[in-house]
Amino acid sequence: MGSVSVRLTVGNAHFNLDADTGSGSINVSQQISMQGSLNRHHVSGIVNGGGPTIRIGTSSGDIQIK
């Protein structure tokens, strides 16, 4: 993992999300069905009914999914 911010535009795509950041924050604009506990540094869930898994990780950057 690096120390960069990640911005990903997915539109109306169907996917599973697994995102981690060490000290940044995670923002997901789409409605997401969460799996596990809510944590500002880790998000795991299903977007738009699910599909392929998108894994994103950064050590200190922010993650933004639009």
PDB file of N, CA, C and O in Angstrom, chain B, residues numbered from 101:
ATOM      1  N   MET B 101       0.840  -1.181   0.000  1.00  0.00           N
ATOM      2  CA  MET B 101       0.000   0.000   0.000  1.00  0.00           C
ATOM      3  C   MET B 101       0.882   1.240   0.000  1.00  0.00           C
ATOM      4  O   MET B 101       1.965   1.255   0.584  1.00  0.00           O
ATOM      5  N   GLY B 102       0.399   2.263  -0.659  1.00  0.00           N
ATOM      6  CA  GLY B 102       1.133   3.512  -0.720  1.00  0.00           C
ATOM      7  C   GLY B 102       0.429   4.606   0.056  1.00  0.00           C
ATOM      8  O   GLY B 102      -0.608   4.386   0.682  1.00  0.00           O
ATOM      9  N   SER B 103       1.018   5.795  -0.002  1.00  0.00           N
ATOM     10  CA  SER B 103       0.471   6.948   0.721  1.00  0.00           C
ATOM     11  C   SER B 103      -0.201   7.921  -0.244  1.00  0.00           C
ATOM     12  O   SER B 103       0.055   9.123  -0.187  1.00  0.00           O
ATOM     13  N   VAL B 104      -1.043   7.421  -1.112  1.00  0.00           N
ATOM     14  CA  VAL B 104      -1.732   8.262  -2.093  1.00  0.00           C
ATOM     15  C   VAL B 104      -3.241   8.202  -1.868  1.00  0.00           C
ATOM     16  O   VAL B 104      -3.757   7.245  -1.290  1.00  0.00           O
ATOM     17  N   SER B 105      -3.935   9.230  -2.331  1.00  0.00           N
ATOM     18  CA  SER B 105      -5.394   9.218  -2.308  1.00  0.00           C
ATOM     19  C   SER B 105      -5.893   8.548  -3.573  1.00  0.00           C
ATOM     20  O   SER B 105      -5.239   8.610  -4.614  1.00  0.00           O
ATOM     21  N   VAL B 106      -7.065   7.898  -3.485  1.00  0.00           N
ATOM     22  CA  VAL B 106      -7.655   7.186  -4.615  1.00  0.00           C
ATOM     23  C   VAL B 106      -9.041   7.756  -4.871  1.00  0.00           C
ATOM     24  O   VAL B 106      -9.855   7.857  -3.953  1.00  0.00           O
ATOM     25  N   ARG B 107      -9.312   8.133  -6.124  1.00  0.00           N
ATOM     26  CA  ARG B 107     -10.646   8.574  -6.537  1.00  0.00           C
ATOM     27  C   ARG B 107     -11.072   7.683  -7.682  1.00  0.00           C
ATOM     28  O   ARG B 107     -10.392   7.616  -8.707  1.00  0.00           O
ATOM     29  N   LEU B 108     -12.199   6.993  -7.518  1.00  0.00           N
ATOM     30  CA  LEU B 108     -12.681   6.044  -8.514  1.00  0.00           C
ATOM     31  C   LEU B 108     -14.116   6.397  -8.868  1.00  0.00           C
ATOM     32  O   LEU B 108     -14.970   6.496  -7.986  1.00  0.00           O
ATOM     33  N   THR B 109     -14.387   6.588 -10.163  1.00  0.00           N
ATOM     34  CA  THR B 109     -15.744   6.862 -10.632  1.00  0.00           C
ATOM     35  C   THR B 109     -16.290   5.586 -11.248  1.00  0.00           C
ATOM     36  O   THR B 109     -15.719   5.061 -12.204  1.00  0.00           O
ATOM     37  N   VAL B 110     -17.407   5.078 -10.699  1.00  0.00           N
ATOM     38  CA  VAL B 110     -17.949   3.793 -11.141  1.00  0.00           C
ATOM     39  C   VAL B 110     -19.350   3.901 -11.745  1.00  0.00           C
ATOM     40  O   VAL B 110     -19.855   2.924 -12.297  1.00  0.00           O
ATOM     41  N   GLY B 111     -19.981   5.065 -11.650  1.00  0.00           N
ATOM     42  CA  GLY B 111     -21.324   5.232 -12.214  1.00  0.00           C
ATOM     43  C   GLY B 111     -22.318   4.289 -11.569  1.00  0.00           C
ATOM     44  O   GLY B 111     -22.429   4.243 -10.344  1.00  0.00           O
ATOM     45  N   ASN B 112     -23.049   3.530 -12.390  1.00  0.00           N
ATOM     46  CA  ASN B 112     -24.071   2.595 -11.889  1.00  0.00           C
ATOM     47  C   ASN B 112     -23.583   1.151 -11.885  1.00  0.00           C
ATOM     48  O   ASN B 112     -24.392   0.225 -11.947  1.00  0.00           O
ATOM     49  N   ALA B 113     -22.282   0.950 -11.813  1.00  0.00           N
ATOM     50  CA  ALA B 113     -21.707  -0.400 -11.848  1.00  0.00           C
ATOM     51  C   ALA B 113     -22.179  -1.238 -10.659  1.00  0.00           C
ATOM     52  O   ALA B 113     -22.509  -0.706  -9.600  1.00  0.00           O
ATOM     53  N   HIS B 114     -22.203  -2.543 -10.853  1.00  0.00           N
ATOM     54  CA  HIS B 114     -22.548  -3.519  -9.815  1.00  0.00           C
ATOM     55  C   HIS B 114     -21.245  -4.151  -9.350  1.00  0.00           C
ATOM     56  O   HIS B 114     -20.529  -4.743 -10.158  1.00  0.00           O
ATOM     57  N   PHE B 115     -20.919  -4.037  -8.054  1.00  0.00           N
ATOM     58  CA  PHE B 115     -19.651  -4.574  -7.569  1.00  0.00           C
ATOM     59  C   PHE B 115     -19.685  -4.762  -6.061  1.00  0.00           C
ATOM     60  O   PHE B 115     -20.555  -4.231  -5.371  1.00  0.00           O
ATOM     61  N   ASN B 116     -18.725  -5.524  -5.568  1.00  0.00           N
ATOM     62  CA  ASN B 116     -18.460  -5.652  -4.137  1.00  0.00           C
ATOM     63  C   ASN B 116     -17.250  -4.771  -3.855  1.00  0.00           C
ATOM     64  O   ASN B 116     -16.334  -4.690  -4.673  1.00  0.00           O
ATOM     65  N   LEU B 117     -17.245  -4.117  -2.712  1.00  0.00           N
ATOM     66  CA  LEU B 117     -16.162  -3.201  -2.372  1.00  0.00           C
ATOM     67  C   LEU B 117     -15.452  -3.662  -1.108  1.00  0.00           C
ATOM     68  O   LEU B 117     -16.093  -4.028  -0.122  1.00  0.00           O
ATOM     69  N   ASP B 118     -14.126  -3.642  -1.147  1.00  0.00           N
ATOM     70  CA  ASP B 118     -13.299  -3.913   0.020  1.00  0.00           C
ATOM     71  C   ASP B 118     -12.209  -2.841   0.024  1.00  0.00           C
ATOM     72  O   ASP B 118     -11.227  -2.955  -0.709  1.00  0.00           O
ATOM     73  N   ALA B 119     -12.374  -1.799   0.845  1.00  0.00           N
ATOM     74  CA  ALA B 119     -11.466  -0.658   0.849  1.00  0.00           C
ATOM     75  C   ALA B 119     -10.866  -0.451   2.231  1.00  0.00           C
ATOM     76  O   ALA B 119     -11.565  -0.515   3.242  1.00  0.00           O
ATOM     77  N   ASP B 120      -9.559  -0.201   2.259  1.00  0.00           N
ATOM     78  CA  ASP B 120      -8.816   0.022   3.511  1.00  0.00           C
ATOM     79  C   ASP B 120      -7.914   1.234   3.375  1.00  0.00           C
ATOM     80  O   ASP B 120      -7.294   1.443   2.332  1.00  0.00           O
ATOM     81  N   THR B 121      -7.843   2.032   4.431  1.00  0.00           N
ATOM     82  CA  THR B 121      -6.864   3.107   4.516  1.00  0.00           C
ATOM     83  C   THR B 121      -6.365   3.169   5.954  1.00  0.00           C
ATOM     84  O   THR B 121      -7.142   3.043   6.900  1.00  0.00           O
ATOM     85  N   GLY B 122      -5.065   3.365   6.105  1.00  0.00           N
ATOM     86  CA  GLY B 122      -4.480   3.394   7.446  1.00  0.00           C
ATOM     87  C   GLY B 122      -4.909   4.600   8.263  1.00  0.00           C
ATOM     88  O   GLY B 122      -5.355   4.448   9.400  1.00  0.00           O
ATOM     89  N   SER B 123      -4.781   5.802   7.699  1.00  0.00           N
ATOM     90  CA  SER B 123      -5.132   6.988   8.465  1.00  0.00           C
ATOM     91  C   SER B 123      -5.996   7.966   7.678  1.00  0.00           C
ATOM     92  O   SER B 123      -6.315   9.042   8.185  1.00  0.00           O
ATOM     93  N   GLY B 124      -6.381   7.621   6.456  1.00  0.00           N
ATOM     94  CA  GLY B 124      -7.268   8.475   5.674  1.00  0.00           C
ATOM     95  C   GLY B 124      -8.722   8.150   5.966  1.00  0.00           C
ATOM     96  O   GLY B 124      -9.038   7.445   6.924  1.00  0.00           O
ATOM     97  N   SER B 125      -9.608   8.680   5.117  1.00  0.00           N
ATOM     98  CA  SER B 125     -11.035   8.391   5.270  1.00  0.00           C
ATOM     99  C   SER B 125     -11.563   7.784   3.983  1.00  0.00           C
ATOM    100  O   SER B 125     -10.929   7.888   2.933  1.00  0.00           O
ATOM    101  N   ILE B 126     -12.741   7.141   4.065  1.00  0.00           N
ATOM    102  CA  ILE B 126     -13.371   6.510   2.914  1.00  0.00           C
ATOM    103  C   ILE B 126     -14.740   7.127   2.722  1.00  0.00           C
ATOM    104  O   ILE B 126     -15.518   7.234   3.670  1.00  0.00           O
ATOM    105  N   ASN B 127     -15.041   7.540   1.480  1.00  0.00           N
ATOM    106  CA  ASN B 127     -16.331   8.121   1.146  1.00  0.00           C
ATOM    107  C   ASN B 127     -16.885   7.377  -0.058  1.00  0.00           C
ATOM    108  O   ASN B 127     -16.246   7.323  -1.108  1.00  0.00           O
ATOM    109  N   VAL B 128     -18.087   6.798   0.097  1.00  0.00           N
ATOM    110  CA  VAL B 128     -18.753   6.081  -0.997  1.00  0.00           C
ATOM    111  C   VAL B 128     -20.056   6.795  -1.295  1.00  0.00           C
ATOM    112  O   VAL B 128     -20.931   6.870  -0.432  1.00  0.00           O
ATOM    113  N   SER B 129     -20.202   7.330  -2.522  1.00  0.00           N
ATOM    114  CA  SER B 129     -21.398   8.088  -2.892  1.00  0.00           C
ATOM    115  C   SER B 129     -22.609   7.190  -3.169  1.00  0.00           C
ATOM    116  O   SER B 129     -23.746   7.615  -2.963  1.00  0.00           O
ATOM    117  N   GLN B 130     -22.383   5.964  -3.630  1.00  0.00           N
ATOM    118  CA  GLN B 130     -23.471   5.037  -3.928  1.00  0.00           C
ATOM    119  C   GLN B 130     -24.037   4.425  -2.650  1.00  0.00           C
ATOM    120  O   GLN B 130     -23.396   4.410  -1.600  1.00  0.00           O
ATOM    121  N   GLN B 131     -25.267   3.919  -2.780  1.00  0.00           N
ATOM    122  CA  GLN B 131     -25.853   3.168  -1.668  1.00  0.00           C
ATOM    123  C   GLN B 131     -25.095   1.851  -1.556  1.00  0.00           C
ATOM    124  O   GLN B 131     -24.884   1.165  -2.556  1.00  0.00           O
ATOM    125  N   ILE B 132     -24.690   1.501  -0.351  1.00  0.00           N
ATOM    126  CA  ILE B 132     -23.890   0.299  -0.142  1.00  0.00           C
ATOM    127  C   ILE B 132     -24.489  -0.529   0.988  1.00  0.00           C
ATOM    128  O   ILE B 132     -24.853   0.007   2.035  1.00  0.00           O
ATOM    129  N   SER B 133     -24.589  -1.839   0.769  1.00  0.00           N
ATOM    130  CA  SER B 133     -25.024  -2.769   1.812  1.00  0.00           C
ATOM    131  C   SER B 133     -23.763  -3.206   2.540  1.00  0.00           C
ATOM    132  O   SER B 133     -22.941  -3.940   1.991  1.00  0.00           O
ATOM    133  N   MET B 134     -23.616  -2.750   3.778  1.00  0.00           N
ATOM    134  CA  MET B 134     -22.400  -3.000   4.542  1.00  0.00           C
ATOM    135  C   MET B 134     -22.316  -4.452   5.009  1.00  0.00           C
ATOM    136  O   MET B 134     -23.329  -5.105   5.262  1.00  0.00           O
ATOM    137  N   GLN B 135     -21.083  -4.935   5.116  1.00  0.00           N
ATOM    138  CA  GLN B 135     -20.797  -6.246   5.683  1.00  0.00           C
ATOM    139  C   GLN B 135     -19.814  -6.028   6.820  1.00  0.00           C
ATOM    140  O   GLN B 135     -18.769  -5.407   6.620  1.00  0.00           O
ATOM    141  N   GLY B 136     -20.123  -6.517   7.984  1.00  0.00           N
ATOM    142  CA  GLY B 136     -19.235  -6.324   9.128  1.00  0.00           C
ATOM    143  C   GLY B 136     -19.533  -5.009   9.826  1.00  0.00           C
ATOM    144  O   GLY B 136     -20.621  -4.453   9.675  1.00  0.00           O
ATOM    145  N   SER B 137     -18.572  -4.512  10.587  1.00  0.00           N
ATOM    146  CA  SER B 137     -18.788  -3.303  11.362  1.00  0.00           C
ATOM    147  C   SER B 137     -18.418  -2.058  10.560  1.00  0.00           C
ATOM    148  O   SER B 137     -17.613  -2.119   9.631  1.00  0.00           O
ATOM    149  N   LEU B 138     -19.020  -0.924  10.935  1.00  0.00           N
ATOM    150  CA  LEU B 138     -18.750   0.347  10.292  1.00  0.00           C
ATOM    151  C   LEU B 138     -17.481   0.950  10.878  1.00  0.00           C
ATOM    152  O   LEU B 138     -17.336   1.042  12.097  1.00  0.00           O
ATOM    153  N   ASN B 139     -16.562   1.362  10.006  1.00  0.00           N
ATOM    154  CA  ASN B 139     -15.276   1.894  10.433  1.00  0.00           C
ATOM    155  C   ASN B 139     -14.821   2.900   9.385  1.00  0.00           C
ATOM    156  O   ASN B 139     -14.891   2.599   8.193  1.00  0.00           O
ATOM    157  N   ARG B 140     -14.362   4.071   9.777  1.00  0.00           N
ATOM    158  CA  ARG B 140     -13.986   5.083   8.784  1.00  0.00           C
ATOM    159  C   ARG B 140     -12.725   4.715   8.011  1.00  0.00           C
ATOM    160  O   ARG B 140     -12.411   5.358   7.009  1.00  0.00           O
ATOM    161  N   HIS B 141     -11.990   3.685   8.459  1.00  0.00           N
ATOM    162  CA  HIS B 141     -10.767   3.270   7.772  1.00  0.00           C
ATOM    163  C   HIS B 141     -10.917   1.966   6.996  1.00  0.00           C
ATOM    164  O   HIS B 141      -9.983   1.544   6.313  1.00  0.00           O
ATOM    165  N   HIS B 142     -12.085   1.321   7.093  1.00  0.00           N
ATOM    166  CA  HIS B 142     -12.322   0.083   6.338  1.00  0.00           C
ATOM    167  C   HIS B 142     -13.798  -0.004   5.970  1.00  0.00           C
ATOM    168  O   HIS B 142     -14.674   0.170   6.817  1.00  0.00           O
ATOM    169  N   VAL B 143     -14.062  -0.278   4.686  1.00  0.00           N
ATOM    170  CA  VAL B 143     -15.428  -0.468   4.217  1.00  0.00           C
ATOM    171  C   VAL B 143     -15.472  -1.747   3.398  1.00  0.00           C
ATOM    172  O   VAL B 143     -14.655  -1.957   2.501  1.00  0.00           O
ATOM    173  N   SER B 144     -16.434  -2.595   3.721  1.00  0.00           N
ATOM    174  CA  SER B 144     -16.668  -3.818   2.970  1.00  0.00           C
ATOM    175  C   SER B 144     -18.163  -3.920   2.741  1.00  0.00           C
ATOM    176  O   SER B 144     -18.941  -3.896   3.695  1.00  0.00           O
ATOM    177  N   GLY B 145     -18.577  -4.037   1.470  1.00  0.00           N
ATOM    178  CA  GLY B 145     -20.005  -4.102   1.214  1.00  0.00           C
ATOM    179  C   GLY B 145     -20.336  -4.366  -0.238  1.00  0.00           C
ATOM    180  O   GLY B 145     -19.453  -4.558  -1.074  1.00  0.00           O
ATOM    181  N   ILE B 146     -21.646  -4.370  -0.523  1.00  0.00           N
ATOM    182  CA  ILE B 146     -22.183  -4.679  -1.841  1.00  0.00           C
ATOM    183  C   ILE B 146     -22.834  -3.421  -2.396  1.00  0.00           C
ATOM    184  O   ILE B 146     -23.645  -2.784  -1.724  1.00  0.00           O
ATOM    185  N   VAL B 147     -22.471  -3.061  -3.639  1.00  0.00           N
ATOM    186  CA  VAL B 147     -23.024  -1.883  -4.293  1.00  0.00           C
ATOM    187  C   VAL B 147     -23.858  -2.328  -5.495  1.00  0.00           C
ATOM    188  O   VAL B 147     -23.396  -3.111  -6.325  1.00  0.00           O
ATOM    189  N   ASN B 148     -25.087  -1.823  -5.582  1.00  0.00           N
ATOM    190  CA  ASN B 148     -25.994  -2.111  -6.706  1.00  0.00           C
ATOM    191  C   ASN B 148     -26.197  -3.600  -6.948  1.00  0.00           C
ATOM    192  O   ASN B 148     -26.234  -4.039  -8.097  1.00  0.00           O
ATOM    193  N   GLY B 149     -26.327  -4.373  -5.890  1.00  0.00           N
ATOM    194  CA  GLY B 149     -26.593  -5.804  -6.021  1.00  0.00           C
ATOM    195  C   GLY B 149     -25.356  -6.677  -6.100  1.00  0.00           C
ATOM    196  O   GLY B 149     -25.473  -7.902  -6.131  1.00  0.00           O
ATOM    197  N   GLY B 150     -24.178  -6.082  -6.133  1.00  0.00           N
ATOM    198  CA  GLY B 150     -22.939  -6.849  -6.120  1.00  0.00           C
ATOM    199  C   GLY B 150     -22.464  -7.275  -7.489  1.00  0.00           C
ATOM    200  O   GLY B 150     -23.182  -7.154  -8.481  1.00  0.00           O
ATOM    201  N   GLY B 151     -21.247  -7.773  -7.529  1.00  0.00           N
ATOM    202  CA  GLY B 151     -20.583  -8.204  -8.756  1.00  0.00           C
ATOM    203  C   GLY B 151     -19.131  -8.490  -8.440  1.00  0.00           C
ATOM    204  O   GLY B 151     -18.812  -8.973  -7.354  1.00  0.00           O
ATOM    205  N   PRO B 152     -18.238  -8.191  -9.395  1.00  0.00           N
ATOM    206  CA  PRO B 152     -16.810  -8.396  -9.142  1.00  0.00           C
ATOM    207  C   PRO B 152     -16.349  -7.550  -7.947  1.00  0.00           C
ATOM    208  O   PRO B 152     -16.918  -6.494  -7.674  1.00  0.00           O
ATOM    209  N   THR B 153     -15.330  -8.014  -7.247  1.00  0.00           N
ATOM    210  CA  THR B 153     -14.818  -7.298  -6.080  1.00  0.00           C
ATOM    211  C   THR B 153     -13.761  -6.288  -6.492  1.00  0.00           C
ATOM    212  O   THR B 153     -12.817  -6.611  -7.214  1.00  0.00           O
ATOM    213  N   ILE B 154     -13.937  -5.048  -6.014  1.00  0.00           N
ATOM    214  CA  ILE B 154     -12.936  -4.002  -6.173  1.00  0.00           C
ATOM    215  C   ILE B 154     -12.246  -3.854  -4.828  1.00  0.00           C
ATOM    216  O   ILE B 154     -12.891  -3.553  -3.824  1.00  0.00           O
ATOM    217  N   ARG B 155     -10.920  -4.068  -4.807  1.00  0.00           N
ATOM    218  CA  ARG B 155     -10.133  -3.921  -3.579  1.00  0.00           C
ATOM    219  C   ARG B 155      -9.234  -2.696  -3.733  1.00  0.00           C
ATOM    220  O   ARG B 155      -8.496  -2.568  -4.710  1.00  0.00           O
ATOM    221  N   ILE B 156      -9.311  -1.809  -2.758  1.00  0.00           N
ATOM    222  CA  ILE B 156      -8.515  -0.587  -2.769  1.00  0.00           C
ATOM    223  C   ILE B 156      -7.829  -0.462  -1.415  1.00  0.00           C
ATOM    224  O   ILE B 156      -8.467  -0.645  -0.378  1.00  0.00           O
ATOM    225  N   GLY B 157      -6.550  -0.156  -1.417  1.00  0.00           N
ATOM    226  CA  GLY B 157      -5.827   0.021  -0.164  1.00  0.00           C
ATOM    227  C   GLY B 157      -4.803   1.134  -0.270  1.00  0.00           C
ATOM    228  O   GLY B 157      -4.117   1.262  -1.284  1.00  0.00           O
ATOM    229  N   THR B 158      -4.702   1.929   0.765  1.00  0.00           N
ATOM    230  CA  THR B 158      -3.686   2.972   0.856  1.00  0.00           C
ATOM    231  C   THR B 158      -3.313   3.140   2.331  1.00  0.00           C
ATOM    232  O   THR B 158      -4.148   2.948   3.215  1.00  0.00           O
ATOM    233  N   SER B 159      -2.062   3.496   2.586  1.00  0.00           N
ATOM    234  CA  SER B 159      -1.641   3.576   3.986  1.00  0.00           C
ATOM    235  C   SER B 159      -2.073   4.864   4.666  1.00  0.00           C
ATOM    236  O   SER B 159      -2.373   4.849   5.859  1.00  0.00           O
ATOM    237  N   SER B 160      -2.115   5.988   3.937  1.00  0.00           N
ATOM    238  CA  SER B 160      -2.500   7.229   4.609  1.00  0.00           C
ATOM    239  C   SER B 160      -3.364   8.158   3.750  1.00  0.00           C
ATOM    240  O   SER B 160      -3.717   9.246   4.205  1.00  0.00           O
ATOM    241  N   GLY B 161      -3.709   7.766   2.542  1.00  0.00           N
ATOM    242  CA  GLY B 161      -4.536   8.616   1.691  1.00  0.00           C
ATOM    243  C   GLY B 161      -6.022   8.359   1.893  1.00  0.00           C
ATOM    244  O   GLY B 161      -6.422   7.400   2.553  1.00  0.00           O
ATOM    245  N   ASP B 162      -6.831   9.239   1.309  1.00  0.00           N
ATOM    246  CA  ASP B 162      -8.282   9.087   1.336  1.00  0.00           C
ATOM    247  C   ASP B 162      -8.728   8.241   0.148  1.00  0.00           C
ATOM    248  O   ASP B 162      -8.037   8.167  -0.868  1.00  0.00           O
ATOM    249  N   ILE B 163      -9.898   7.599   0.287  1.00  0.00           N
ATOM    250  CA  ILE B 163     -10.494   6.816  -0.803  1.00  0.00           C
ATOM    251  C   ILE B 163     -11.883   7.395  -1.059  1.00  0.00           C
ATOM    252  O   ILE B 163     -12.694   7.511  -0.140  1.00  0.00           O
ATOM    253  N   GLN B 164     -12.152   7.758  -2.320  1.00  0.00           N
ATOM    254  CA  GLN B 164     -13.443   8.316  -2.688  1.00  0.00           C
ATOM    255  C   GLN B 164     -13.997   7.525  -3.861  1.00  0.00           C
ATOM    256  O   GLN B 164     -13.343   7.406  -4.897  1.00  0.00           O
ATOM    257  N   ILE B 165     -15.212   6.978  -3.701  1.00  0.00           N
ATOM    258  CA  ILE B 165     -15.899   6.222  -4.738  1.00  0.00           C
ATOM    259  C   ILE B 165     -17.135   6.997  -5.164  1.00  0.00           C
ATOM    260  O   ILE B 165     -18.006   7.282  -4.342  1.00  0.00           O
ATOM    261  N   LYS B 166     -17.217   7.343  -6.458  1.00  0.00           N
ATOM    262  CA  LYS B 166     -18.385   8.077  -6.976  1.00  0.00           C
ATOM    263  C   LYS B 166     -19.098   7.231  -7.992  1.00  0.00           C
ATOM    264  O   LYS B 166     -20.108   7.658  -8.552  1.00  0.00           O
TER     265      LYS B 166
END
